[in-house]
Amino acid sequence: MALNKLRQLDQNSAGITLPKDDLRIEGLLDENGKLDGEHHVHIRHVDEGEWTLELVEEIHS
């Protein structure tokens, strides 16, 4: 099991790094390994110490 470090981003949020191999599998990186376009992820707290991430295809305002 790969472990990823939780990091402080600013006063109000923290972040986690997603492995590029996983992002590549999802087709989210360009040929240079950079994010290809703008993407949004819905993060849902499921249970104590457990979250799910879901790539959102469309954002409705």
Beta strands, then each sheet from edge to edge (+ up, - down):
strand 1: 6-10
strand 2: 13-16
strand 3: 40-47
strand 4: 50-56
sheet 1: 1+ 2-
sheet 2: 3+ 4-
end
